[in-house]
């Protein structure tokens, strides 16, 4: 089995992360990854919820389903 080369863009991104965050411990690296990937995962989950419920966040229109987001209402 041959070892595949890393994509050049991925290698450059990893280099930039290391340069910007300069992690010295595993905890530092975990915090850097949370900063980087946290917003991406949050956006993906919001999109999944919008698709599942069939409407966007803060949509005030009549809904076709009784299923709602948790939260506050008037």
mmCIF file of the N, C-alpha and C atoms, coordinates in Angstrom:
data_MODEL
# 
_entry.id   MODEL 
# 
loop_
_atom_site.group_PDB 
_atom_site.id 
_atom_site.type_symbol 
_atom_site.label_atom_id 
_atom_site.label_alt_id 
_atom_site.label_comp_id 
_atom_site.label_asym_id 
_atom_site.label_entity_id 
_atom_site.label_seq_id 
_atom_site.pdbx_PDB_ins_code 
_atom_site.Cartn_x 
_atom_site.Cartn_y 
_atom_site.Cartn_z 
_atom_site.occupancy 
_atom_site.B_iso_or_equiv 
_atom_site.pdbx_formal_charge 
_atom_site.auth_seq_id 
_atom_site.auth_comp_id 
_atom_site.auth_asym_id 
_atom_site.auth_atom_id 
_atom_site.pdbx_PDB_model_num 
ATOM 1   N N  . UNK A 1 1  ? 0.851   -1.172 0.000  1.00 0.00 ? 1  UNK A N  1 
ATOM 2   C CA . UNK A 1 1  ? 0.000   0.000  0.000  1.00 0.00 ? 1  UNK A CA 1 
ATOM 3   C C  . UNK A 1 1  ? 0.899   1.238  0.000  1.00 0.00 ? 1  UNK A C  1 
ATOM 4   N N  . UNK A 1 2  ? 0.630   2.166  -0.901 1.00 0.00 ? 2  UNK A N  1 
ATOM 5   C CA . UNK A 1 2  ? 1.426   3.389  -0.966 1.00 0.00 ? 2  UNK A CA 1 
ATOM 6   C C  . UNK A 1 2  ? 0.775   4.488  -0.144 1.00 0.00 ? 2  UNK A C  1 
ATOM 7   N N  . UNK A 1 3  ? 1.624   5.293  0.418  1.00 0.00 ? 3  UNK A N  1 
ATOM 8   C CA . UNK A 1 3  ? 1.149   6.422  1.212  1.00 0.00 ? 3  UNK A CA 1 
ATOM 9   C C  . UNK A 1 3  ? 0.803   7.572  0.278  1.00 0.00 ? 3  UNK A C  1 
ATOM 10  N N  . UNK A 1 4  ? -0.415  8.102  0.399  1.00 0.00 ? 4  UNK A N  1 
ATOM 11  C CA . UNK A 1 4  ? -0.822  9.204  -0.465 1.00 0.00 ? 4  UNK A CA 1 
ATOM 12  C C  . UNK A 1 4  ? -0.287  10.522 0.081  1.00 0.00 ? 4  UNK A C  1 
ATOM 13  N N  . UNK A 1 5  ? 0.026   11.418 -0.830 1.00 0.00 ? 5  UNK A N  1 
ATOM 14  C CA . UNK A 1 5  ? 0.513   12.738 -0.422 1.00 0.00 ? 5  UNK A CA 1 
ATOM 15  C C  . UNK A 1 5  ? -0.653  13.579 0.057  1.00 0.00 ? 5  UNK A C  1 
ATOM 16  N N  . UNK A 1 6  ? -0.356  14.447 1.000  1.00 0.00 ? 6  UNK A N  1 
ATOM 17  C CA . UNK A 1 6  ? -1.375  15.373 1.483  1.00 0.00 ? 6  UNK A CA 1 
ATOM 18  C C  . UNK A 1 6  ? -1.642  16.429 0.423  1.00 0.00 ? 6  UNK A C  1 
ATOM 19  N N  . UNK A 1 7  ? -2.890  16.860 0.379  1.00 0.00 ? 7  UNK A N  1 
ATOM 20  C CA . UNK A 1 7  ? -3.280  17.939 -0.506 1.00 0.00 ? 7  UNK A CA 1 
ATOM 21  C C  . UNK A 1 7  ? -2.505  19.191 -0.105 1.00 0.00 ? 7  UNK A C  1 
ATOM 22  N N  . UNK A 1 8  ? -1.995  19.913 -1.067 1.00 0.00 ? 8  UNK A N  1 
ATOM 23  C CA . UNK A 1 8  ? -1.195  21.116 -0.794 1.00 0.00 ? 8  UNK A CA 1 
ATOM 24  C C  . UNK A 1 8  ? -1.980  22.152 -0.002 1.00 0.00 ? 8  UNK A C  1 
ATOM 25  N N  . UNK A 1 9  ? -3.279  22.304 -0.302 1.00 0.00 ? 9  UNK A N  1 
ATOM 26  C CA . UNK A 1 9  ? -4.104  23.271 0.427  1.00 0.00 ? 9  UNK A CA 1 
ATOM 27  C C  . UNK A 1 9  ? -4.245  22.869 1.887  1.00 0.00 ? 9  UNK A C  1 
ATOM 28  N N  . UNK A 1 10 ? -4.392  21.578 2.141  1.00 0.00 ? 10 UNK A N  1 
ATOM 29  C CA . UNK A 1 10 ? -4.513  21.098 3.516  1.00 0.00 ? 10 UNK A CA 1 
ATOM 30  C C  . UNK A 1 10 ? -3.224  21.331 4.294  1.00 0.00 ? 10 UNK A C  1 
ATOM 31  N N  . UNK A 1 11 ? -2.105  21.077 3.654  1.00 0.00 ? 11 UNK A N  1 
ATOM 32  C CA . UNK A 1 11 ? -0.816  21.288 4.302  1.00 0.00 ? 11 UNK A CA 1 
ATOM 33  C C  . UNK A 1 11 ? -0.607  22.768 4.618  1.00 0.00 ? 11 UNK A C  1 
ATOM 34  N N  . UNK A 1 12 ? -0.993  23.640 3.702  1.00 0.00 ? 12 UNK A N  1 
ATOM 35  C CA . UNK A 1 12 ? -0.858  25.085 3.926  1.00 0.00 ? 12 UNK A CA 1 
ATOM 36  C C  . UNK A 1 12 ? -1.770  25.549 5.058  1.00 0.00 ? 12 UNK A C  1 
ATOM 37  N N  . UNK A 1 13 ? -2.992  25.024 5.095  1.00 0.00 ? 13 UNK A N  1 
ATOM 38  C CA . UNK A 1 13 ? -3.926  25.374 6.163  1.00 0.00 ? 13 UNK A CA 1 
ATOM 39  C C  . UNK A 1 13 ? -3.377  24.935 7.519  1.00 0.00 ? 13 UNK A C  1 
ATOM 40  N N  . UNK A 1 14 ? -2.853  23.723 7.597  1.00 0.00 ? 14 UNK A N  1 
ATOM 41  C CA . UNK A 1 14 ? -2.272  23.228 8.848  1.00 0.00 ? 14 UNK A CA 1 
ATOM 42  C C  . UNK A 1 14 ? -1.105  24.115 9.279  1.00 0.00 ? 14 UNK A C  1 
ATOM 43  N N  . UNK A 1 15 ? -0.290  24.526 8.335  1.00 0.00 ? 15 UNK A N  1 
ATOM 44  C CA . UNK A 1 15 ? 0.850   25.406 8.635  1.00 0.00 ? 15 UNK A CA 1 
ATOM 45  C C  . UNK A 1 15 ? 0.368   26.742 9.196  1.00 0.00 ? 15 UNK A C  1 
ATOM 46  N N  . UNK A 1 16 ? -0.681  27.314 8.588  1.00 0.00 ? 16 UNK A N  1 
ATOM 47  C CA . UNK A 1 16 ? -1.224  28.591 9.053  1.00 0.00 ? 16 UNK A CA 1 
ATOM 48  C C  . UNK A 1 16 ? -1.809  28.462 10.460 1.00 0.00 ? 16 UNK A C  1 
ATOM 49  N N  . UNK A 1 17 ? -2.487  27.357 10.726 1.00 0.00 ? 17 UNK A N  1 
ATOM 50  C CA . UNK A 1 17 ? -3.047  27.130 12.066 1.00 0.00 ? 17 UNK A CA 1 
ATOM 51  C C  . UNK A 1 17 ? -1.930  27.087 13.092 1.00 0.00 ? 17 UNK A C  1 
ATOM 52  N N  . UNK A 1 18 ? -0.881  26.341 12.798 1.00 0.00 ? 18 UNK A N  1 
ATOM 53  C CA . UNK A 1 18 ? 0.239   26.233 13.733 1.00 0.00 ? 18 UNK A CA 1 
ATOM 54  C C  . UNK A 1 18 ? 0.937   27.574 13.931 1.00 0.00 ? 18 UNK A C  1 
ATOM 55  N N  . UNK A 1 19 ? 1.084   28.340 12.863 1.00 0.00 ? 19 UNK A N  1 
ATOM 56  C CA . UNK A 1 19 ? 1.725   29.654 12.974 1.00 0.00 ? 19 UNK A CA 1 
ATOM 57  C C  . UNK A 1 19 ? 0.876   30.631 13.784 1.00 0.00 ? 19 UNK A C  1 
ATOM 58  N N  . UNK A 1 20 ? -0.444  30.615 13.553 1.00 0.00 ? 20 UNK A N  1 
ATOM 59  C CA . UNK A 1 20 ? -1.326  31.571 14.229 1.00 0.00 ? 20 UNK A CA 1 
ATOM 60  C C  . UNK A 1 20 ? -1.566  31.229 15.687 1.00 0.00 ? 20 UNK A C  1 
ATOM 61  N N  . UNK A 1 21 ? -1.745  29.954 15.989 1.00 0.00 ? 21 UNK A N  1 
ATOM 62  C CA . UNK A 1 21 ? -2.095  29.554 17.354 1.00 0.00 ? 21 UNK A CA 1 
ATOM 63  C C  . UNK A 1 21 ? -0.879  29.144 18.181 1.00 0.00 ? 21 UNK A C  1 
ATOM 64  N N  . UNK A 1 22 ? 0.174   28.728 17.546 1.00 0.00 ? 22 UNK A N  1 
ATOM 65  C CA . UNK A 1 22 ? 1.404   28.292 18.218 1.00 0.00 ? 22 UNK A CA 1 
ATOM 66  C C  . UNK A 1 22 ? 1.116   27.421 19.439 1.00 0.00 ? 22 UNK A C  1 
ATOM 67  N N  . UNK A 1 23 ? 0.431   26.303 19.229 1.00 0.00 ? 23 UNK A N  1 
ATOM 68  C CA . UNK A 1 23 ? 0.089   25.432 20.358 1.00 0.00 ? 23 UNK A CA 1 
ATOM 69  C C  . UNK A 1 23 ? 1.332   24.784 20.958 1.00 0.00 ? 23 UNK A C  1 
ATOM 70  N N  . UNK A 1 24 ? 1.365   24.745 22.276 1.00 0.00 ? 24 UNK A N  1 
ATOM 71  C CA . UNK A 1 24 ? 2.484   24.108 22.977 1.00 0.00 ? 24 UNK A CA 1 
ATOM 72  C C  . UNK A 1 24 ? 2.042   22.850 23.699 1.00 0.00 ? 24 UNK A C  1 
ATOM 73  N N  . UNK A 1 25 ? 0.740   22.720 23.920 1.00 0.00 ? 25 UNK A N  1 
ATOM 74  C CA . UNK A 1 25 ? 0.207   21.546 24.604 1.00 0.00 ? 25 UNK A CA 1 
ATOM 75  C C  . UNK A 1 25 ? -0.960  20.981 23.805 1.00 0.00 ? 25 UNK A C  1 
ATOM 76  N N  . UNK A 1 26 ? -1.372  19.794 24.189 1.00 0.00 ? 26 UNK A N  1 
ATOM 77  C CA . UNK A 1 26 ? -2.539  19.188 23.555 1.00 0.00 ? 26 UNK A CA 1 
ATOM 78  C C  . UNK A 1 26 ? -3.762  20.061 23.793 1.00 0.00 ? 26 UNK A C  1 
ATOM 79  N N  . UNK A 1 27 ? -3.874  20.621 24.983 1.00 0.00 ? 27 UNK A N  1 
ATOM 80  C CA . UNK A 1 27 ? -5.009  21.498 25.299 1.00 0.00 ? 27 UNK A CA 1 
ATOM 81  C C  . UNK A 1 27 ? -5.008  22.733 24.399 1.00 0.00 ? 27 UNK A C  1 
ATOM 82  N N  . UNK A 1 28 ? -3.848  23.300 24.146 1.00 0.00 ? 28 UNK A N  1 
ATOM 83  C CA . UNK A 1 28 ? -3.750  24.443 23.231 1.00 0.00 ? 28 UNK A CA 1 
ATOM 84  C C  . UNK A 1 28 ? -4.255  24.058 21.837 1.00 0.00 ? 28 UNK A C  1 
ATOM 85  N N  . UNK A 1 29 ? -3.878  22.874 21.387 1.00 0.00 ? 29 UNK A N  1 
ATOM 86  C CA . UNK A 1 29 ? -4.299  22.425 20.060 1.00 0.00 ? 29 UNK A CA 1 
ATOM 87  C C  . UNK A 1 29 ? -5.802  22.179 20.024 1.00 0.00 ? 29 UNK A C  1 
ATOM 88  N N  . UNK A 1 30 ? -6.344  21.593 21.086 1.00 0.00 ? 30 UNK A N  1 
ATOM 89  C CA . UNK A 1 30 ? -7.785  21.374 21.159 1.00 0.00 ? 30 UNK A CA 1 
ATOM 90  C C  . UNK A 1 30 ? -8.541  22.703 21.123 1.00 0.00 ? 30 UNK A C  1 
ATOM 91  N N  . UNK A 1 31 ? -8.052  23.689 21.848 1.00 0.00 ? 31 UNK A N  1 
ATOM 92  C CA . UNK A 1 31 ? -8.695  25.010 21.839 1.00 0.00 ? 31 UNK A CA 1 
ATOM 93  C C  . UNK A 1 31 ? -8.627  25.655 20.459 1.00 0.00 ? 31 UNK A C  1 
ATOM 94  N N  . UNK A 1 32 ? -7.506  25.492 19.766 1.00 0.00 ? 32 UNK A N  1 
ATOM 95  C CA . UNK A 1 32 ? -7.377  26.032 18.411 1.00 0.00 ? 32 UNK A CA 1 
ATOM 96  C C  . UNK A 1 32 ? -8.387  25.368 17.488 1.00 0.00 ? 32 UNK A C  1 
ATOM 97  N N  . UNK A 1 33 ? -8.530  24.061 17.590 1.00 0.00 ? 33 UNK A N  1 
ATOM 98  C CA . UNK A 1 33 ? -9.482  23.346 16.734 1.00 0.00 ? 33 UNK A CA 1 
ATOM 99  C C  . UNK A 1 33 ? -10.922 23.747 17.036 1.00 0.00 ? 33 UNK A C  1 
ATOM 100 N N  . UNK A 1 34 ? -11.230 23.990 18.308 1.00 0.00 ? 34 UNK A N  1 
ATOM 101 C CA . UNK A 1 34 ? -12.575 24.467 18.667 1.00 0.00 ? 34 UNK A CA 1 
ATOM 102 C C  . UNK A 1 34 ? -12.833 25.828 18.038 1.00 0.00 ? 34 UNK A C  1 
ATOM 103 N N  . UNK A 1 35 ? -11.851 26.722 18.095 1.00 0.00 ? 35 UNK A N  1 
ATOM 104 C CA . UNK A 1 35 ? -11.995 28.054 17.499 1.00 0.00 ? 35 UNK A CA 1 
ATOM 105 C C  . UNK A 1 35 ? -12.216 27.963 15.994 1.00 0.00 ? 35 UNK A C  1 
ATOM 106 N N  . UNK A 1 36 ? -11.522 27.049 15.356 1.00 0.00 ? 36 UNK A N  1 
ATOM 107 C CA . UNK A 1 36 ? -11.564 26.945 13.903 1.00 0.00 ? 36 UNK A CA 1 
ATOM 108 C C  . UNK A 1 36 ? -12.818 26.225 13.423 1.00 0.00 ? 36 UNK A C  1 
ATOM 109 N N  . UNK A 1 37 ? -13.098 25.069 14.018 1.00 0.00 ? 37 UNK A N  1 
ATOM 110 C CA . UNK A 1 37 ? -14.184 24.234 13.511 1.00 0.00 ? 37 UNK A CA 1 
ATOM 111 C C  . UNK A 1 37 ? -15.519 24.469 14.205 1.00 0.00 ? 37 UNK A C  1 
ATOM 112 N N  . UNK A 1 38 ? -15.521 25.077 15.373 1.00 0.00 ? 38 UNK A N  1 
ATOM 113 C CA . UNK A 1 38 ? -16.763 25.324 16.105 1.00 0.00 ? 38 UNK A CA 1 
ATOM 114 C C  . UNK A 1 38 ? -17.805 26.072 15.295 1.00 0.00 ? 38 UNK A C  1 
ATOM 115 N N  . UNK A 1 39 ? -17.454 27.222 14.712 1.00 0.00 ? 39 UNK A N  1 
ATOM 116 C CA . UNK A 1 39 ? -18.437 27.962 13.918 1.00 0.00 ? 39 UNK A CA 1 
ATOM 117 C C  . UNK A 1 39 ? -18.941 27.174 12.704 1.00 0.00 ? 39 UNK A C  1 
ATOM 118 N N  . UNK A 1 40 ? -18.057 26.374 12.101 1.00 0.00 ? 40 UNK A N  1 
ATOM 119 C CA . UNK A 1 40 ? -18.466 25.578 10.946 1.00 0.00 ? 40 UNK A CA 1 
ATOM 120 C C  . UNK A 1 40 ? -19.505 24.532 11.362 1.00 0.00 ? 40 UNK A C  1 
ATOM 121 N N  . UNK A 1 41 ? -19.242 23.828 12.464 1.00 0.00 ? 41 UNK A N  1 
ATOM 122 C CA . UNK A 1 41 ? -20.182 22.810 12.925 1.00 0.00 ? 41 UNK A CA 1 
ATOM 123 C C  . UNK A 1 41 ? -21.502 23.430 13.364 1.00 0.00 ? 41 UNK A C  1 
ATOM 124 N N  . UNK A 1 42 ? -21.435 24.584 14.008 1.00 0.00 ? 42 UNK A N  1 
ATOM 125 C CA . UNK A 1 42 ? -22.658 25.267 14.446 1.00 0.00 ? 42 UNK A CA 1 
ATOM 126 C C  . UNK A 1 42 ? -23.525 25.643 13.244 1.00 0.00 ? 42 UNK A C  1 
ATOM 127 N N  . UNK A 1 43 ? -22.908 26.153 12.191 1.00 0.00 ? 43 UNK A N  1 
ATOM 128 C CA . UNK A 1 43 ? -23.627 26.510 10.976 1.00 0.00 ? 43 UNK A CA 1 
ATOM 129 C C  . UNK A 1 43 ? -24.243 25.275 10.321 1.00 0.00 ? 43 UNK A C  1 
ATOM 130 N N  . UNK A 1 44 ? -23.495 24.177 10.293 1.00 0.00 ? 44 UNK A N  1 
ATOM 131 C CA . UNK A 1 44 ? -24.017 22.940 9.717  1.00 0.00 ? 44 UNK A CA 1 
ATOM 132 C C  . UNK A 1 44 ? -25.222 22.434 10.504 1.00 0.00 ? 44 UNK A C  1 
ATOM 133 N N  . UNK A 1 45 ? -25.145 22.490 11.831 1.00 0.00 ? 45 UNK A N  1 
ATOM 134 C CA . UNK A 1 45 ? -26.256 22.024 12.664 1.00 0.00 ? 45 UNK A CA 1 
ATOM 135 C C  . UNK A 1 45 ? -27.483 22.912 12.501 1.00 0.00 ? 45 UNK A C  1 
ATOM 136 N N  . UNK A 1 46 ? -27.291 24.219 12.389 1.00 0.00 ? 46 UNK A N  1 
ATOM 137 C CA . UNK A 1 46 ? -28.419 25.128 12.159 1.00 0.00 ? 46 UNK A CA 1 
ATOM 138 C C  . UNK A 1 46 ? -29.083 24.822 10.825 1.00 0.00 ? 46 UNK A C  1 
ATOM 139 N N  . UNK A 1 47 ? -28.279 24.564 9.807  1.00 0.00 ? 47 UNK A N  1 
ATOM 140 C CA . UNK A 1 47 ? -28.823 24.216 8.500  1.00 0.00 ? 47 UNK A CA 1 
ATOM 141 C C  . UNK A 1 47 ? -29.600 22.916 8.542  1.00 0.00 ? 47 UNK A C  1 
ATOM 142 N N  . UNK A 1 48 ? -29.080 21.948 9.289  1.00 0.00 ? 48 UNK A N  1 
ATOM 143 C CA . UNK A 1 48 ? -29.782 20.672 9.437  1.00 0.00 ? 48 UNK A CA 1 
ATOM 144 C C  . UNK A 1 48 ? -31.126 20.867 10.142 1.00 0.00 ? 48 UNK A C  1 
ATOM 145 N N  . UNK A 1 49 ? -31.154 21.716 11.163 1.00 0.00 ? 49 UNK A N  1 
ATOM 146 C CA . UNK A 1 49 ? -32.398 21.982 11.887 1.00 0.00 ? 49 UNK A CA 1 
ATOM 147 C C  . UNK A 1 49 ? -33.400 22.708 10.988 1.00 0.00 ? 49 UNK A C  1 
ATOM 148 N N  . UNK A 1 50 ? -32.931 23.680 10.200 1.00 0.00 ? 50 UNK A N  1 
ATOM 149 C CA . UNK A 1 50 ? -33.807 24.380 9.257  1.00 0.00 ? 50 UNK A CA 1 
ATOM 150 C C  . UNK A 1 50 ? -34.431 23.394 8.275  1.00 0.00 ? 50 UNK A C  1 
ATOM 151 N N  . UNK A 1 51 ? -33.623 22.494 7.758  1.00 0.00 ? 51 UNK A N  1 
ATOM 152 C CA . UNK A 1 51 ? -34.121 21.501 6.806  1.00 0.00 ? 51 UNK A CA 1 
ATOM 153 C C  . UNK A 1 51 ? -35.119 20.563 7.481  1.00 0.00 ? 51 UNK A C  1 
ATOM 154 N N  . UNK A 1 52 ? -34.801 20.107 8.677  1.00 0.00 ? 52 UNK A N  1 
ATOM 155 C CA . UNK A 1 52 ? -35.664 19.165 9.402  1.00 0.00 ? 52 UNK A CA 1 
ATOM 156 C C  . UNK A 1 52 ? -37.030 19.784 9.716  1.00 0.00 ? 52 UNK A C  1 
ATOM 157 N N  . UNK A 1 53 ? -37.024 21.035 10.177 1.00 0.00 ? 53 UNK A N  1 
ATOM 158 C CA . UNK A 1 53 ? -38.280 21.687 10.560 1.00 0.00 ? 53 UNK A CA 1 
ATOM 159 C C  . UNK A 1 53 ? -39.008 22.299 9.363  1.00 0.00 ? 53 UNK A C  1 
ATOM 160 N N  . UNK A 1 54 ? -38.271 22.598 8.306  1.00 0.00 ? 54 UNK A N  1 
ATOM 161 C CA . UNK A 1 54 ? -38.903 23.150 7.114  1.00 0.00 ? 54 UNK A CA 1 
ATOM 162 C C  . UNK A 1 54 ? -39.049 24.655 7.120  1.00 0.00 ? 54 UNK A C  1 
ATOM 163 N N  . UNK A 1 55 ? -38.375 25.327 8.043  1.00 0.00 ? 55 UNK A N  1 
ATOM 164 C CA . UNK A 1 55 ? -38.401 26.792 8.061  1.00 0.00 ? 55 UNK A CA 1 
ATOM 165 C C  . UNK A 1 55 ? -37.125 27.328 8.692  1.00 0.00 ? 55 UNK A C  1 
ATOM 166 N N  . UNK A 1 56 ? -36.814 28.589 8.365  1.00 0.00 ? 56 UNK A N  1 
ATOM 167 C CA . UNK A 1 56 ? -35.598 29.234 8.850  1.00 0.00 ? 56 UNK A CA 1 
ATOM 168 C C  . UNK A 1 56 ? -35.770 29.731 10.281 1.00 0.00 ? 56 UNK A C  1 
ATOM 169 N N  . UNK A 1 57 ? -34.686 29.975 10.950 1.00 0.00 ? 57 UNK A N  1 
ATOM 170 C CA . UNK A 1 57 ? -34.697 30.562 12.277 1.00 0.00 ? 57 UNK A CA 1 
ATOM 171 C C  . UNK A 1 57 ? -35.391 31.923 12.223 1.00 0.00 ? 57 UNK A C  1 
ATOM 172 N N  . UNK A 1 58 ? -36.167 32.240 13.233 1.00 0.00 ? 58 UNK A N  1 
ATOM 173 C CA . UNK A 1 58 ? -36.881 33.518 13.351 1.00 0.00 ? 58 UNK A CA 1 
ATOM 174 C C  . UNK A 1 58 ? -37.942 33.738 12.276 1.00 0.00 ? 58 UNK A C  1 
ATOM 175 N N  . UNK A 1 59 ? -38.374 32.685 11.612 1.00 0.00 ? 59 UNK A N  1 
ATOM 176 C CA . UNK A 1 59 ? -39.446 32.778 10.619 1.00 0.00 ? 59 UNK A CA 1 
ATOM 177 C C  . UNK A 1 59 ? -40.768 32.959 11.357 1.00 0.00 ? 59 UNK A C  1 
ATOM 178 N N  . UNK A 1 60 ? -41.433 34.064 11.122 1.00 0.00 ? 60 UNK A N  1 
ATOM 179 C CA . UNK A 1 60 ? -42.675 34.384 11.838 1.00 0.00 ? 60 UNK A CA 1 
ATOM 180 C C  . UNK A 1 60 ? -43.933 33.925 11.089 1.00 0.00 ? 60 UNK A C  1 
ATOM 181 N N  . UNK A 1 61 ? -43.766 33.399 9.880  1.00 0.00 ? 61 UNK A N  1 
ATOM 182 C CA . UNK A 1 61 ? -44.910 32.972 9.080  1.00 0.00 ? 61 UNK A CA 1 
ATOM 183 C C  . UNK A 1 61 ? -45.587 31.740 9.676  1.00 0.00 ? 61 UNK A C  1 
ATOM 184 N N  . UNK A 1 62 ? -46.755 31.434 9.153  1.00 0.00 ? 62 UNK A N  1 
ATOM 185 C CA . UNK A 1 62 ? -47.506 30.243 9.538  1.00 0.00 ? 62 UNK A CA 1 
ATOM 186 C C  . UNK A 1 62 ? -46.668 28.995 9.218  1.00 0.00 ? 62 UNK A C  1 
ATOM 187 N N  . UNK A 1 63 ? -46.649 28.047 10.145 1.00 0.00 ? 63 UNK A N  1 
ATOM 188 C CA . UNK A 1 63 ? -45.861 26.831 9.960  1.00 0.00 ? 63 UNK A CA 1 
ATOM 189 C C  . UNK A 1 63 ? -46.764 25.680 9.542  1.00 0.00 ? 63 UNK A C  1 
ATOM 190 N N  . UNK A 1 64 ? -46.215 24.764 8.744  1.00 0.00 ? 64 UNK A N  1 
ATOM 191 C CA . UNK A 1 64 ? -46.965 23.593 8.297  1.00 0.00 ? 64 UNK A CA 1 
ATOM 192 C C  . UNK A 1 64 ? -46.868 22.450 9.298  1.00 0.00 ? 64 UNK A C  1 
ATOM 193 N N  . UNK A 1 65 ? -46.052 22.599 10.320 1.00 0.00 ? 65 UNK A N  1 
ATOM 194 C CA . UNK A 1 65 ? -45.831 21.534 11.285 1.00 0.00 ? 65 UNK A CA 1 
ATOM 195 C C  . UNK A 1 65 ? -46.004 22.060 12.702 1.00 0.00 ? 65 UNK A C  1 
ATOM 196 N N  . UNK A 1 66 ? -46.319 21.168 13.610 1.00 0.00 ? 66 UNK A N  1 
ATOM 197 C CA . UNK A 1 66 ? -46.411 21.541 15.024 1.00 0.00 ? 66 UNK A CA 1 
ATOM 198 C C  . UNK A 1 66 ? -45.043 21.496 15.691 1.00 0.00 ? 66 UNK A C  1 
ATOM 199 N N  . UNK A 1 67 ? -44.077 20.885 15.027 1.00 0.00 ? 67 UNK A N  1 
ATOM 200 C CA . UNK A 1 67 ? -42.732 20.752 15.563 1.00 0.00 ? 67 UNK A CA 1 
ATOM 201 C C  . UNK A 1 67 ? -42.054 22.120 15.546 1.00 0.00 ? 67 UNK A C  1 
ATOM 202 N N  . UNK A 1 68 ? -41.539 22.566 16.700 1.00 0.00 ? 68 UNK A N  1 
ATOM 203 C CA . UNK A 1 68 ? -40.935 23.903 16.812 1.00 0.00 ? 68 UNK A CA 1 
ATOM 204 C C  . UNK A 1 68 ? -39.560 23.835 17.460 1.00 0.00 ? 68 UNK A C  1 
ATOM 205 N N  . UNK A 1 69 ? -38.852 24.912 17.267 1.00 0.00 ? 69 UNK A N  1 
ATOM 206 C CA . UNK A 1 69 ? -37.574 25.078 17.967 1.00 0.00 ? 69 UNK A CA 1 
ATOM 207 C C  . UNK A 1 69 ? -37.873 25.384 19.441 1.00 0.00 ? 69 UNK A C  1 
ATOM 208 N N  . UNK A 1 70 ? -36.939 25.020 20.303 1.00 0.00 ? 70 UNK A N  1 
ATOM 209 C CA . UNK A 1 70 ? -37.053 25.427 21.696 1.00 0.00 ? 70 UNK A CA 1 
ATOM 210 C C  . UNK A 1 70 ? -36.711 26.907 21.773 1.00 0.00 ? 70 UNK A C  1 
ATOM 211 N N  . UNK A 1 71 ? -37.261 27.580 22.749 1.00 0.00 ? 71 UNK A N  1 
ATOM 212 C CA . UNK A 1 71 ? -36.928 28.995 22.889 1.00 0.00 ? 71 UNK A CA 1 
ATOM 213 C C  . UNK A 1 71 ? -38.054 29.749 23.533 1.00 0.00 ? 71 UNK A C  1 
ATOM 214 N N  . UNK A 1 72 ? -37.970 31.044 23.458 1.00 0.00 ? 72 UNK A N  1 
ATOM 215 C CA . UNK A 1 72 ? -38.934 31.918 24.083 1.00 0.00 ? 72 UNK A CA 1 
ATOM 216 C C  . UNK A 1 72 ? -39.918 32.446 23.057 1.00 0.00 ? 72 UNK A C  1 
ATOM 217 N N  . UNK A 1 73 ? -41.110 32.697 23.493 1.00 0.00 ? 73 UNK A N  1 
ATOM 218 C CA . UNK A 1 73 ? -42.095 33.305 22.616 1.00 0.00 ? 73 UNK A CA 1 
ATOM 219 C C  . UNK A 1 73 ? -42.927 34.272 23.438 1.00 0.00 ? 73 UNK A C  1 
ATOM 220 N N  . UNK A 1 74 ? -43.645 35.145 22.754 1.00 0.00 ? 74 UNK A N  1 
ATOM 221 C CA . UNK A 1 74 ? -44.466 36.127 23.447 1.00 0.00 ? 74 UNK A CA 1 
ATOM 222 C C  . UNK A 1 74 ? -45.736 35.498 23.963 1.00 0.00 ? 74 UNK A C  1 
# 
